[in-house]
Structures are given as C-alpha cells and as structure tokens.
Amino acid sequence: MSGFDFNENVMRFGTAVTREILDRLGSPDKKLEIIHIAGTNGKGSTAEFFTSVLVSAGLKTGTFTSPAVYRYGDQFRIDGKELDAVVREKYFSQAVEISKDLNPTPFEVQTAGIIYAFACENCRYAVIECGMGGLTDATNAISRKRLAVITSVFLEHTAYLGGTIKEICAQKAGIIRDCPVIVNAYQCEEARGYFGSVGVTFADGVICKDGGFIYKGKAFTLSAPGELQPYNAATAIEGARLLGIDERHIYDGIKNARPCGRVECMRCGDTDYILDGAHNPAAFVQLRRMLESTAGKKIIIYGCLSDKDSDGNLKMLAGTADGIIAVECKSPRALALKDIEKVCKKYFTETQTAGGVCDALCMADARTVAVCGSFTLLKEAKEWIEKRQ
C-alpha cells in the first residue's frame, strides 16, 4: 500500500483486529457470498479456477490472493481484472483511517480494505485466499462463508503452524464455519485421514489425460500447465456444483483459467522459459516432471526466502538440469546468496551465482530455463523475457 506508513515485515496472528476494522466499515463481508481457501499448495490456482467459473457464469466476483506474483495490484481483482489502483487506494485509505488506534498490520488492512471494496463495487462473490494457515489468519475474520475450500496440505511454516501434518491440518481446518467444505483430493495419507474425520467433501475421481482431465465421468479441457492442476480444477468444479453453477459455465471457466506463476511457460527465440513460484518440496513435483520430460540442455535459476526448505526444494530438482544459477531474492526475508550457493552445490555439479535474475538469464545458455523458488523472482524474469520476444 504505497504511501501508507507500515512496517511491511510485521506479522500478527489472530482475527480480532481485522474483525474490528470490518465492523467499523459496516461489516461488508456480510454482503458477499465468500469462498474461503486454505491449504499449502494450489491455493492461488484454485482461486483462479473458482474466479474463472463464476465470471463465466456472469456473477460479479472479487478475488484476493497473496502474495503478489507480478505486480502488487494483481492480488486484488474484480472479474479477473486488477482493481483500478486509484479506486483500490480509496478503499484502503478508509480502512487505514478508521483503524489507526488499532495499529493494524498491512495484511489486516489489505484484508478488510479489499473486502470493503468488493462490497462497495457490488460484487456478489468474493474468493479469498488465506495468507498463512487458516485458524488465526486475518482472512478468517470473515463472519459468513458460502464455501470453505482446503487445497493440498504438506509441512510448511512449521515455526508458526506446528511441526506435524496433523497440527497443520488443524490450522487449515480452522476456516470451517457453518458451511460446506470441499477438500482437494491430492493429499498425503495423514492429511486425508484428518480431513476425512471432520466431515468434508473430497473432490475425488480425477483422471488426468493430455490436454485436460476427466472428473466424475465428464471431460474437461485445461489451459493451465502442470500435472497437479486437474486436482485444483476438480476442487473448484465440486464447489461450483454445490453453488448451483450451470455445467456449461463450469466447463468454460475451467478451460479459460490461466493461473500466473505456476509452471507458466514462455518462449523467446529458441529458448523455453518456465516461471514457477513453487517454494516447498511438494510444490516442486510439477516442475520436476516438466523438466524430466524436456529434451536438450536445461538450466535452473533458483532463489528463495530464508524460511523455506531450500535443501528439500533442490533435492526435488536434483538430476533434472545440466546446471543451476543461484540468485538472491529482492526481499528483506531473502536467503543469503552464499547460503543458496552452498545448497545448490550439494545437488548440482555445475553451480554458478549471479547478481540478480537478469544477470542469471543472460548467463543461462540452454534450450530450457526454469526460474523458480519464490514468486519474488518472477516479475523481473517475465519483464526480461518480454523485452526480448
């Protein structure tokens, strides 16, 4: 939120402050039909599938996701398009003004402010992605939900959410509140067992095939690359059916959805680029399989934040490329370049370092180049590629 005096690194767990801001704004969440999404992997993609289906059905829909992929504003959209910055800041300014005595964090203001914006802009639906966890996430201040959705769950943010799958599942399940619950079928055994015990609907019955998938006997076309996207899409299909969306709109919405920064493919000259914001080992499954199926020389450009499992991430990618270039993310939370290089050398014989993403892209002479490890790398990479297309 440019122009606002916030410490962007502040985190606070709990819903009380966000709830108070929402109440002071007139409880805008009560005017919306909210789809609330928690999980470890696939939240952003699932939000994109839901949004695309609802827009296809002609239902005005606001979408709030985090973190930003390419621009700050891409987190705040109406009908799939970024909310105008001037309009957005008007609503955020109101949220800031009425909450100064609460000393809110940026995320608390963003959450309350964008829900207020969606209500004022006459959205019917709001698709809201949790920031971290679920139970104590600011987005869980929402008082009424139409659907709770839980995507694939794996170990993550263990310092905050717990050190076991069961503990993390409990945090994610904290978003369940007097509403139907849809759970992604792509779960480890322990997560599936936990959610099965609390009465949910699993999006079971996915059969993957080239160009799409079959879900409960019906074929769907996918424009979103990645072997796990059928599971995310099926979760949205199951939810859309519960909402009573016509099958024609569901089909079109799934086909037209294109999540950004998830094994996103671009081509420039003779080189194929893959941009992937994956940041935990389970999320790297799709990139690993894509690299394994690709012929020719392959180079990985990798950087990550300090709280991520860099060893687990790079172990997942070991053997998939001819070399790797370590870079440091442009973030106060970035893992230091020397530490990234150390882990890269553990799994890749050919390891280099670069001063930034652009330098690394200039160095990467290969048939396929994958930029991965953090969403913070992707904006710079995409801009560099687009200038050369």
VOGU-3710 file (C-alpha; in Angstrom, 3 decimals, decimal comma):
1> msgfdfnenv> 0,000/0,000/0,000  2,099/2,809/-1,305  2,008/5,969/0,767  0,970/4,266/3,983  3,293/4,238/6,985  3,552/0,493/7,656  6,313/-1,877/8,582  5,826/-4,389/5,772  7,610/-7,141/7,739  5,184/-7,120/10,684
11> mrfgtavtre> 3,101/-10,263/11,167  0,346/-10,785/13,685  -1,763/-13,898/14,161  -5,392/-13,613/15,143  -8,603/-12,232/13,680  -9,673/-9,643/16,262  -8,141/-6,557/14,608  -9,399/-7,426/11,130  -12,863/-8,164/12,519  -12,917/-4,791/14,264
21> ildrlgspdk> -11,922/-2,989/11,047  -14,628/-4,828/9,121  -17,219/-3,896/11,733  -16,173/-0,248/11,598  -16,570/-0,411/7,806  -20,133/-1,660/8,187  -19,455/-5,415/8,048  -19,048/-5,619/4,255  -18,298/-9,346/4,468  -21,956/-9,962/5,314
31> kleiihiagt> -22,958/-8,553/1,923  -20,855/-11,066/-0,030  -21,002/-14,765/-0,802  -17,479/-15,748/0,229  -15,406/-18,708/-0,888  -12,540/-19,025/1,598  -9,473/-21,047/0,542  -6,756/-22,502/2,793  -4,039/-25,075/2,120  -0,330/-25,451/1,462
41> ngkgstaeff> -0,155/-25,812/-2,314  -2,632/-24,867/-5,003  -4,482/-22,040/-3,225  -3,784/-19,452/-5,901  -4,602/-21,803/-8,767  -7,812/-22,956/-7,101  -8,811/-19,325/-6,534  -8,194/-18,689/-10,234  -10,379/-21,648/-11,258  -13,215/-20,517/-8,981
51> tsvlvsaglk> -12,969/-16,952/-10,255  -12,985/-18,028/-13,899  -16,050/-20,251/-13,383  -18,011/-17,545/-11,550  -17,137/-14,890/-14,133  -18,115/-17,286/-16,918  -21,498/-17,597/-15,209  -21,899/-13,793/-15,257  -21,523/-13,427/-11,492  -19,548/-10,368/-10,434
61> tgtftspavy> -16,623/-11,697/-8,412  -13,845/-10,162/-6,362  -10,622/-12,121/-5,840  -7,998/-11,558/-3,132  -4,827/-13,647/-3,298  -1,349/-13,342/-1,819  1,496/-12,864/-2,324  1,678/-10,759/-5,481  3,031/-12,619/-8,492  3,992/-9,909/-10,999
71> rygdqfridg> 2,549/-6,662/-9,566  1,232/-5,521/-6,213  -2,172/-4,973/-7,778  -2,576/-8,483/-9,144  -3,659/-9,577/-5,655  -6,842/-7,507/-5,872  -9,131/-8,232/-8,806  -12,750/-7,944/-9,857  -13,964/-10,294/-12,578  -10,378/-11,375/-13,125
81> keldavvrek> -9,054/-7,860/-13,786  -6,948/-5,760/-11,435  -8,986/-3,276/-9,463  -8,042/0,228/-10,579  -5,234/1,483/-8,331  -6,935/4,808/-7,534  -10,163/3,047/-6,612  -8,300/0,447/-4,566  -6,322/3,029/-2,608  -9,523/4,955/-1,859
91> yfsqaveisk> -10,968/1,958/-0,046  -7,688/1,066/1,634  -7,298/4,671/2,840  -10,682/4,467/4,517  -9,669/1,230/6,225  -6,447/2,856/7,417  -8,151/6,000/8,652  -10,682/4,214/10,854  -8,163/1,764/12,315  -5,196/3,914/13,334
101> dlnptpfevq> -5,835/3,265/17,008  -5,661/-0,489/16,342  -2,134/-0,340/14,864  -3,050/-2,814/12,103  -0,566/-4,763/10,034  -0,517/-4,286/6,231  -2,205/-7,630/5,699  -5,002/-6,806/8,149  -5,712/-3,566/6,307  -5,494/-5,272/2,919
111> tagiiyafac> -7,910/-7,976/4,019  -10,529/-5,634/5,452  -9,985/-2,996/2,784  -10,398/-5,295/-0,190  -13,492/-6,979/1,251  -14,928/-3,484/1,737  -14,018/-2,660/-1,868  -15,715/-5,794/-3,201  -18,921/-4,985/-1,339  -18,923/-1,337/-2,416
121> encryaviec> -18,268/-2,339/-6,036  -21,349/-4,594/-5,902  -19,613/-7,945/-6,200  -21,830/-10,899/-5,444  -18,997/-13,350/-4,748  -15,586/-12,946/-3,144  -12,852/-15,567/-3,493  -10,475/-15,082/-0,564  -7,137/-16,899/-0,142  -5,635/-17,324/3,333
131> gmggltdatn> -2,292/-15,642/3,881  -0,840/-18,255/6,267  -2,547/-21,164/7,969  -6,242/-20,581/8,489  -7,474/-20,579/12,064  -5,576/-17,439/13,117  -5,139/-15,898/9,662  -6,555/-12,389/9,265  -8,844/-13,565/6,462  -10,616/-15,865/8,934
141> aisrkrlavi> -12,229/-12,797/10,469  -14,905/-13,260/7,811  -18,178/-13,830/9,643  -20,108/-15,703/6,978  -18,885/-18,075/4,258  -20,599/-19,805/1,392  -17,842/-22,386/0,990  -14,657/-23,370/2,810  -12,048/-24,914/0,497  -8,864/-26,715/1,533
151> tsvflehtay> -6,187/-27,494/-1,033  -3,258/-29,925/-0,705  -1,633/-29,850/2,744  2,031/-30,540/3,465  4,556/-29,389/6,069  5,075/-25,614/5,863  5,728/-22,670/8,174  6,348/-25,171/10,967  7,581/-22,455/13,327  4,100/-20,908/13,199
161> lggtikeica> 1,649/-23,667/12,268  3,045/-26,740/14,028  5,595/-29,429/13,305  3,273/-32,232/12,165  0,791/-32,730/9,350  -1,994/-33,139/11,911  -1,195/-29,813/13,554  -1,064/-28,035/10,209  -4,335/-29,662/9,111  -5,930/-28,354/12,294
171> qkagiirdcp> -4,828/-24,841/11,380  -6,226/-25,162/7,853  -9,465/-26,670/9,144  -9,888/-23,554/11,288  -11,601/-21,875/8,326  -14,518/-24,330/8,518  -17,502/-22,461/9,913  -21,133/-23,413/9,265  -20,654/-24,014/5,542  -19,971/-26,837/3,080
181> vivnayqcee> -16,303/-27,868/2,877  -14,518/-29,025/-0,281  -11,101/-30,682/0,091  -8,611/-31,268/-2,726  -8,129/-34,989/-3,368  -4,345/-34,616/-3,741  -3,431/-35,183/-0,092  -0,884/-37,242/1,780  -2,400/-40,139/3,703  -2,243/-38,404/7,077
191> argyfgsvgv> -3,928/-35,228/5,796  -6,628/-37,228/4,066  -7,294/-39,148/7,255  -7,562/-35,957/9,296  -9,994/-34,226/6,958  -11,989/-37,401/6,492  -12,641/-37,399/10,230  -14,171/-33,907/10,307  -16,883/-34,381/7,684  -15,864/-32,857/4,365
201> tfadgvickd> -16,454/-33,483/0,653  -13,356/-34,678/-1,199  -13,014/-33,791/-4,870  -12,331/-37,441/-5,677  -12,468/-39,063/-9,087  -9,818/-37,156/-11,091  -8,398/-38,964/-14,126  -5,579/-36,999/-15,748  -5,090/-37,041/-19,529  -3,257/-34,984/-22,132
211> ggfiykgkaf> -4,797/-31,550/-22,505  -7,136/-31,926/-19,582  -8,761/-34,434/-17,265  -11,903/-36,389/-16,539  -13,796/-35,656/-13,346  -16,699/-37,865/-12,316  -17,215/-39,045/-15,860  -17,046/-35,651/-17,592  -14,079/-34,491/-19,690  -12,592/-31,037/-19,093
221> tlsapgelqp> -10,031/-29,078/-21,106  -7,202/-27,280/-19,286  -5,172/-24,279/-20,422  -3,188/-24,284/-17,168  0,009/-26,369/-17,354  1,118/-28,655/-14,563  0,243/-32,205/-13,590  -1,454/-31,183/-10,344  -3,757/-28,587/-11,870  -6,517/-31,153/-12,604
231> ynaataiega> -6,828/-31,697/-8,839  -7,094/-27,948/-8,186  -9,612/-27,588/-11,004  -11,698/-30,512/-9,742  -11,889/-28,844/-6,333  -13,372/-25,748/-7,983  -15,743/-27,896/-10,066  -17,059/-29,627/-6,963  -17,539/-26,281/-5,238  -19,215/-24,701/-8,267
241> rllgiderhi> -21,680/-27,577/-8,455  -22,598/-27,039/-4,817  -23,212/-23,376/-5,670  -25,579/-24,430/-8,448  -23,463/-23,104/-11,339  -24,531/-24,410/-14,754  -22,246/-27,124/-16,168  -21,614/-25,127/-19,346  -20,181/-22,239/-17,335  -18,129/-24,607/-15,200
251> ydgiknarpc> -16,593/-26,173/-18,310  -15,804/-22,794/-19,895  -14,401/-21,375/-16,669  -12,030/-24,295/-16,149  -10,880/-24,157/-19,767  -10,218/-20,406/-19,684  -8,416/-20,236/-16,330  -4,705/-19,435/-16,543  -3,033/-19,151/-13,128  0,028/-16,891/-13,197
261> grvecmrcgd> 3,442/-18,001/-11,998  2,624/-21,705/-11,646  4,854/-23,595/-14,106  3,995/-20,773/-16,520  5,614/-21,315/-19,913  7,022/-18,619/-22,210  9,111/-18,829/-25,358  11,754/-16,411/-26,610  13,843/-17,267/-29,666  14,998/-20,857/-29,323
271> tdyildgahn> 14,581/-20,966/-25,547  11,618/-22,153/-23,487  11,246/-20,472/-20,113  9,337/-21,884/-17,155  8,349/-19,477/-14,377  7,343/-21,244/-11,183  6,632/-19,737/-7,774  6,855/-23,151/-6,072  8,511/-22,750/-2,671  8,201/-26,091/-0,862
281> paafvqlrrm> 9,270/-29,597/-1,920  5,754/-30,879/-2,661  5,093/-27,914/-4,944  8,193/-28,749/-6,997  6,697/-32,052/-8,210  5,157/-30,372/-11,254  8,358/-28,573/-12,242  10,429/-31,723/-11,764  8,177/-33,736/-14,061  8,134/-30,981/-16,650
291> lestagkkii> 11,919/-30,748/-16,688  12,277/-34,530/-16,865  10,065/-34,620/-19,949  12,033/-31,878/-21,720  14,858/-32,596/-24,161  18,018/-30,527/-24,640  20,160/-28,538/-22,259  18,378/-27,272/-19,138  19,383/-24,599/-16,626  17,658/-23,710/-13,347
301> iygclsdkds> 17,738/-20,223/-11,816  16,953/-20,514/-8,117  16,460/-18,216/-5,144  14,284/-18,433/-2,055  13,288/-16,804/1,208  15,047/-17,661/4,437  12,109/-19,536/5,979  11,816/-22,013/3,087  13,176/-25,562/2,822  15,887/-24,853/0,261
311> dgnlkmlagt> 17,506/-28,244/0,808  14,235/-30,083/0,242  13,390/-27,952/-2,786  16,710/-28,506/-4,526  16,783/-32,198/-3,629  13,471/-32,471/-5,508  15,098/-30,894/-8,583  18,371/-32,844/-8,428  19,201/-34,554/-11,720  16,658/-32,586/-13,760
321> adgiiaveck> 19,013/-29,984/-15,251  22,559/-29,532/-16,542  23,311/-26,714/-14,146  21,912/-24,171/-11,714  22,452/-20,462/-11,113  21,902/-19,192/-7,571  20,438/-15,714/-7,073  19,281/-13,747/-4,048  15,656/-12,616/-3,923  14,879/-8,921/-3,626
331> spralalkdi> 13,256/-9,231/-0,227  14,202/-8,468/3,383  13,407/-12,138/4,042  15,730/-13,456/1,326  18,095/-16,331/1,994  21,663/-15,036/1,529  23,332/-15,840/-1,786  26,199/-17,711/-0,123  23,704/-19,980/1,644  21,764/-20,648/-1,563
341> ekvckkyfte> 25,009/-21,422/-3,391  26,011/-23,893/-0,679  22,806/-25,903/-1,065  22,953/-25,711/-4,869  26,438/-27,249/-4,839  25,102/-30,131/-2,759  22,797/-31,247/-5,573  24,264/-29,746/-8,781  27,830/-30,172/-10,016  27,562/-27,148/-12,290
351> tqtaggvcda> 26,669/-24,321/-9,913  27,114/-20,611/-10,629  25,990/-17,420/-8,928  24,600/-14,200/-10,367  23,958/-10,732/-9,021  20,278/-10,941/-9,915  17,683/-12,602/-12,091  18,511/-10,591/-15,206  22,204/-11,426/-14,918  21,322/-15,076/-14,465
361> lcmadartva> 19,058/-15,065/-17,526  21,862/-13,560/-19,594  24,173/-16,347/-18,399  21,690/-19,178/-18,987  22,551/-20,602/-22,399  20,150/-23,522/-22,643  17,177/-24,962/-24,506  15,038/-24,696/-21,361  15,468/-22,267/-18,459  13,417/-22,596/-15,273
371> vcgsftllke> 13,177/-19,655/-12,850  11,890/-20,912/-9,514  11,962/-20,875/-5,720  9,989/-17,717/-4,963  7,330/-15,506/-6,511  9,671/-12,577/-5,821  11,867/-13,708/-8,743  9,176/-13,947/-11,367  8,348/-10,315/-12,139  11,924/-9,476/-13,106
381> akewiekrq> 12,211/-12,674/-15,144  8,993/-12,095/-17,071  9,889/-8,480/-17,878  13,316/-9,583/-19,161  11,772/-12,254/-21,383  9,006/-9,999/-22,743  11,532/-7,337/-23,771  13,271/-9,908/-25,955  10,268/-11,582/-27,523
//
